[in-house]
């Protein structure tokens, strides 16, 4: 794992990719800092506002980090060579993940310069700022985990970046959209049915076992029928609740308010772990195919 981590980190700085990411991150950060914090009618010493605006732009910045992770290996036909090394596949995935995360943390630490500048304008709420930084770190780490997973599907870096942006954009708007969606029973039934189909499709994709997929489909249909006929009221508003639950940016807003929510921390860690594991399963599957 350490060897893969060092290799990937060197690759970032021996190419333009690492400098492009840090430069883009700091450029957007500087523009937001100037126009929304300093050059306003009422300057503020709250750097958390900058991170709040920057969280939206992360969906365009993070793909710069993750698009080459596995796509480049596939394109250069070095993936099979990598998988035959005396290194576990899981260690390869973790090494690539940590290298991307390290570069993200470096860029994030550089922004502390802006905090020092803001300290001249007034007192800084340290605890709220630390909470915002921590939430921003978890948000970016979650995006990286998802980006790595998407990168494992294609050998084209541009395609990997575009798919990552689309996926992150959908996660970005899911909270806002879910609040305006209908909370009727029928919408709840449709949502659960769609969720069951997605789970079945993913299970078949990763296992190639249609029997397991059919069993899951059958059990899901039974559960849906029980909910509809015996717990119908529980389906009302479930679509909006689900959107709020899976929203990454919505949970980040809790941290930006200065609240360290344990539930949100567990959710972020679980999200990261799930997509790292799915990446491992995808690579392991390709290795034996």
C-alpha positions as CSV (number, residue, x, y, z in Angstrom):
1,X,0.0,0.0,0.0
2,X,2.8,2.4,0.9
3,X,4.6,1.7,-2.3
4,X,1.4,2.4,-4.4
5,X,0.8,5.5,-2.3
6,X,4.3,6.9,-3.0
7,X,4.1,6.0,-6.7
8,X,0.8,7.7,-7.2
9,X,1.8,10.8,-5.2
10,X,5.0,11.1,-7.3
11,X,2.9,10.8,-10.4
12,X,0.8,13.8,-9.4
13,X,3.9,16.0,-9.0
14,X,6.0,14.6,-11.9
15,X,3.1,15.5,-14.2
16,X,1.0,18.6,-14.4
17,X,-2.1,16.9,-12.8
18,X,-1.2,17.7,-9.2
19,X,-0.3,21.3,-10.0
20,X,-3.4,21.8,-12.1
21,X,-5.6,20.5,-9.2
22,X,-3.9,22.7,-6.5
23,X,-3.8,25.7,-8.8
24,X,-7.5,25.3,-9.8
25,X,-8.5,24.8,-6.1
26,X,-6.6,27.8,-4.9
27,X,-7.7,30.0,-7.9
28,X,-11.4,29.4,-7.2
29,X,-10.8,29.7,-3.5
30,X,-9.1,33.1,-4.0
31,X,-11.9,34.4,-6.2
32,X,-14.5,33.4,-3.7
33,X,-12.4,34.9,-0.9
34,X,-12.0,38.2,-2.7
35,X,-15.6,38.7,-4.0
36,X,-17.6,37.2,-1.2
37,X,-15.5,38.0,1.9
38,X,-13.2,41.0,1.4
39,X,-14.6,43.1,-1.5
40,X,-18.1,43.3,-0.2
41,X,-20.0,46.1,1.5
42,X,-19.6,44.3,4.9
43,X,-16.4,42.3,5.0
44,X,-16.5,39.3,7.3
45,X,-13.9,37.3,9.2
46,X,-15.9,34.1,8.8
47,X,-13.8,31.9,6.4
48,X,-16.5,29.2,6.6
49,X,-18.4,31.3,4.1
50,X,-15.6,30.7,1.6
51,X,-15.7,26.9,2.2
52,X,-19.4,26.9,1.8
53,X,-19.2,28.5,-1.6
54,X,-16.2,26.3,-2.5
55,X,-18.1,23.1,-1.7
56,X,-20.3,23.7,-4.8
57,X,-17.2,23.9,-7.0
58,X,-15.8,20.7,-5.6
59,X,-17.8,18.7,-8.1
60,X,-15.7,20.2,-10.9
61,X,-12.3,20.1,-9.0
62,X,-12.3,16.6,-7.5
63,X,-12.6,14.8,-10.9
64,X,-9.1,16.3,-11.8
65,X,-7.8,14.1,-8.9
66,X,-9.6,10.9,-9.6
67,X,-10.1,10.7,-13.4
68,X,-6.7,9.1,-14.0
69,X,-6.6,6.7,-11.0
70,X,-7.5,3.6,-12.9
71,X,-8.3,5.0,-16.3
72,X,-4.7,5.7,-17.1
73,X,-3.7,2.1,-16.1
74,X,-6.3,0.7,-18.5
75,X,-5.3,3.1,-21.3
76,X,-1.5,2.3,-21.0
77,X,-2.3,-1.4,-20.5
78,X,-0.4,-1.5,-17.3
79,X,-3.4,-2.6,-15.2
80,X,-2.7,-6.3,-15.6
81,X,0.9,-5.7,-14.7
82,X,-0.1,-3.8,-11.6
83,X,-2.5,-6.6,-10.6
84,X,0.2,-9.3,-10.9
85,X,2.5,-7.5,-8.5
86,X,2.9,-9.0,-5.0
87,X,0.5,-6.4,-3.7
88,X,-3.1,-7.1,-2.7
89,X,-5.8,-5.4,-4.8
90,X,-7.2,-3.8,-1.7
91,X,-3.8,-2.2,-1.0
92,X,-3.7,-0.8,-4.5
93,X,-7.1,0.8,-4.2
94,X,-6.3,2.2,-0.7
95,X,-2.9,3.5,-2.0
96,X,-4.5,5.4,-4.9
97,X,-7.2,6.7,-2.6
98,X,-4.7,8.0,0.0
99,X,-2.6,9.6,-2.7
100,X,-5.6,11.6,-4.0
101,X,-6.6,12.4,-0.5
102,X,-3.1,13.6,0.4
103,X,-3.2,16.1,-2.5
104,X,-6.6,17.3,-1.4
105,X,-5.4,17.8,2.2
106,X,-2.3,19.8,0.9
107,X,-4.6,22.1,-1.0
108,X,-6.9,22.5,1.9
109,X,-4.1,23.3,4.3
110,X,-2.8,26.1,2.1
111,X,-6.1,27.8,2.6
112,X,-5.1,28.5,6.2
113,X,-3.2,31.5,4.7
114,X,-6.6,33.1,4.1
115,X,-7.6,32.5,7.7
116,X,-4.6,34.4,8.9
117,X,-5.5,37.3,6.6
118,X,-9.0,37.3,7.9
119,X,-7.7,37.4,11.5
120,X,-6.8,41.1,10.9
121,X,-10.5,41.9,10.3
122,X,-11.8,40.6,13.6
123,X,-12.0,37.6,15.9
124,X,-12.4,34.2,14.3
125,X,-14.8,31.6,15.7
126,X,-12.2,28.8,15.9
127,X,-14.5,26.0,16.9
128,X,-17.0,26.8,14.1
129,X,-14.1,27.1,11.6
130,X,-12.6,23.8,12.6
131,X,-16.1,22.1,12.3
132,X,-16.5,23.6,8.9
133,X,-13.0,22.4,7.8
134,X,-13.7,18.9,9.1
135,X,-17.0,18.8,7.3
136,X,-15.4,20.0,4.1
137,X,-12.7,17.4,4.5
138,X,-15.3,14.6,4.8
139,X,-17.3,16.0,1.8
140,X,-14.2,16.1,-0.4
141,X,-13.1,12.6,0.8
142,X,-16.5,11.2,-0.1
143,X,-16.2,12.8,-3.6
144,X,-12.8,11.2,-4.0
145,X,-14.1,7.7,-3.1
146,X,-16.9,8.0,-5.6
147,X,-14.5,9.4,-8.3
148,X,-12.1,6.5,-7.9
149,X,-15.0,4.0,-8.3
150,X,-16.2,5.7,-11.5
151,X,-12.6,5.8,-12.8
152,X,-12.4,2.0,-12.5
153,X,-15.1,1.6,-15.3
154,X,-13.3,3.3,-18.2
155,X,-10.0,3.8,-19.8
156,X,-10.8,7.3,-21.0
157,X,-9.9,10.0,-18.4
158,X,-12.3,12.6,-19.9
159,X,-15.2,10.1,-19.8
160,X,-14.3,9.3,-16.1
161,X,-14.2,13.0,-15.3
162,X,-17.6,13.8,-17.0
163,X,-19.3,10.8,-15.3
164,X,-17.9,11.9,-12.0
165,X,-19.1,15.5,-12.4
166,X,-22.6,14.2,-13.4
167,X,-22.7,11.9,-10.4
168,X,-21.6,14.5,-8.0
169,X,-24.0,17.1,-9.5
170,X,-26.9,14.7,-8.9
171,X,-25.8,14.2,-5.3
172,X,-25.5,18.0,-5.0
173,X,-29.1,18.7,-6.1
174,X,-30.8,15.6,-4.6
175,X,-31.5,17.4,-1.3
176,X,-33.0,20.5,-2.9
177,X,-35.0,18.5,-5.4
178,X,-36.3,16.0,-2.8
179,X,-37.8,18.8,-0.7
180,X,-40.1,19.8,-3.6
181,X,-41.0,16.2,-4.6
182,X,-44.5,14.8,-4.0
183,X,-44.8,13.0,-0.7
184,X,-47.7,10.7,-1.8
185,X,-47.9,7.0,-1.3
186,X,-47.5,6.2,-5.0
187,X,-44.2,8.2,-5.2
188,X,-43.0,6.2,-2.2
189,X,-43.9,2.9,-3.9
190,X,-42.2,3.9,-7.1
191,X,-39.0,5.0,-5.3
192,X,-38.7,1.7,-3.3
193,X,-39.4,-0.3,-6.5
194,X,-36.7,1.6,-8.4
195,X,-34.3,1.1,-5.4
196,X,-34.9,-2.7,-5.5
197,X,-34.3,-2.8,-9.2
198,X,-31.0,-0.9,-8.8
199,X,-29.9,-3.2,-6.1
200,X,-30.7,-6.3,-8.2
201,X,-28.9,-4.9,-11.2
202,X,-25.8,-4.1,-9.2
203,X,-25.8,-7.5,-7.6
204,X,-26.0,-9.2,-11.0
205,X,-23.3,-6.9,-12.4
206,X,-20.8,-7.8,-9.6
207,X,-21.7,-11.5,-9.1
208,X,-23.0,-12.5,-12.5
209,X,-25.5,-14.7,-10.6
210,X,-29.0,-14.2,-11.8
211,X,-30.4,-16.5,-9.0
212,X,-29.2,-14.2,-6.3
213,X,-30.6,-11.2,-8.1
214,X,-34.0,-12.9,-8.6
215,X,-34.1,-13.8,-4.9
216,X,-33.4,-10.2,-3.9
217,X,-36.1,-9.1,-6.4
218,X,-38.6,-11.5,-4.9
219,X,-37.8,-10.5,-1.3
220,X,-37.9,-6.8,-2.2
221,X,-41.3,-7.3,-3.8
222,X,-42.6,-9.0,-0.7
223,X,-41.3,-6.2,1.5
224,X,-42.9,-3.6,-0.7
225,X,-46.2,-5.4,-0.7
226,X,-46.2,-5.6,3.1
227,X,-45.4,-1.9,3.4
228,X,-48.1,-1.0,0.9
229,X,-50.9,-3.1,2.5
230,X,-50.1,-3.0,6.2
231,X,-47.9,0.1,6.7
232,X,-49.2,2.4,3.9
233,X,-48.7,5.6,6.0
234,X,-44.9,4.9,6.2
235,X,-44.6,5.4,2.5
236,X,-45.9,9.0,2.6
237,X,-43.0,11.4,2.3
238,X,-40.4,8.6,2.1
239,X,-39.0,10.1,-1.1
240,X,-38.1,13.4,0.5
241,X,-36.7,11.7,3.6
242,X,-34.5,9.5,1.4
243,X,-33.2,12.4,-0.5
244,X,-32.4,14.3,2.6
245,X,-30.7,11.2,4.1
246,X,-28.4,10.5,1.1
247,X,-27.5,14.2,0.5
248,X,-23.8,14.8,1.1
249,X,-24.0,18.6,0.8
250,X,-27.0,18.7,3.1
251,X,-25.0,17.0,5.8
252,X,-22.0,19.3,5.2
253,X,-24.3,22.3,6.1
254,X,-24.6,20.9,9.6
255,X,-20.8,21.1,10.1
256,X,-20.7,24.6,8.6
257,X,-23.1,25.6,11.3
258,X,-20.6,24.6,13.9
259,X,-22.3,21.3,14.8
260,X,-20.3,18.0,14.9
261,X,-23.1,15.6,14.1
262,X,-22.1,12.0,14.9
263,X,-24.8,10.7,12.5
264,X,-23.3,12.7,9.6
265,X,-19.8,11.6,10.5
266,X,-20.9,7.9,10.5
267,X,-22.7,8.5,7.2
268,X,-19.7,10.1,5.5
269,X,-17.4,7.3,6.7
270,X,-19.8,4.6,5.6
271,X,-20.2,6.3,2.1
272,X,-16.4,6.4,1.7
273,X,-16.0,2.7,2.9
274,X,-18.8,1.5,0.5
275,X,-17.3,3.1,-2.6
276,X,-13.8,2.0,-1.7
277,X,-15.1,-1.5,-1.3
278,X,-17.1,-1.4,-4.6
279,X,-13.9,-0.2,-6.3
280,X,-12.0,-3.2,-4.9
281,X,-14.8,-5.6,-6.1
282,X,-14.7,-4.0,-9.6
283,X,-10.9,-4.3,-9.9
284,X,-10.9,-7.8,-8.4
285,X,-13.6,-8.8,-10.9
286,X,-11.5,-7.5,-13.8
287,X,-8.4,-9.2,-12.5
288,X,-10.0,-12.7,-12.8
289,X,-11.7,-11.9,-16.1
